């Protein structure tokens, strides 16, 4: 038996949240959920900031303007957490309190 492999990038079509997870609906019908704790800026964000997102590159990534956060669908599928340093996150958190 042979399997046909089609080279197709999986794209995000929608984003939602539970109290503990980022949930991304993909154009191939799957939904993938990752812990909010993997993305500290999303975790720290308010509901309205989280819901203010833009699909970028036709859904190759997701951008949150109010949180200055970008996450690729490829990274989510690969299980990559935020690579932001603790120093950078601390500066960002401090800037939000001004």
Residue, then its C-alpha position, 0 to 999 in steps of 0.5 A: x500500500x502506498x500513501x500519498x503525501x501532499x506538501x501542504x502547510x497547516x494554517x490557523x483559521x481561528x483562536x480561542x481560549x479556555x481558562x488554562x489553554x490556547x486553542x487553535x483551529x486548523x484548516x485541516x479540521x484539527x484543533x490543537x490545545x497548548x497550555x497558556x503557561x507555555x506562553x507567559x505573555x498570553x497567560x498574563x494578558x487580559x481576556x480582551x487582549x487575548x481575543x484581539x489577535x490577527x492571523x498572519x501569513x494566511x494563518x501561518x502564525x498568530x499575532x497579539x498586538x496588545x501583548x506584542x506576541x507572535x506564535x507560529x502554527x509550526x511552533x505550536x504543532x512542534x510543541x515549542x514553548x516561548x523562548x523569551x528570556x526571564x529578563x525580557x519577560x520581566x521588562x515587559x511585565x514592568x512596562x505593563x504596570x506603568 
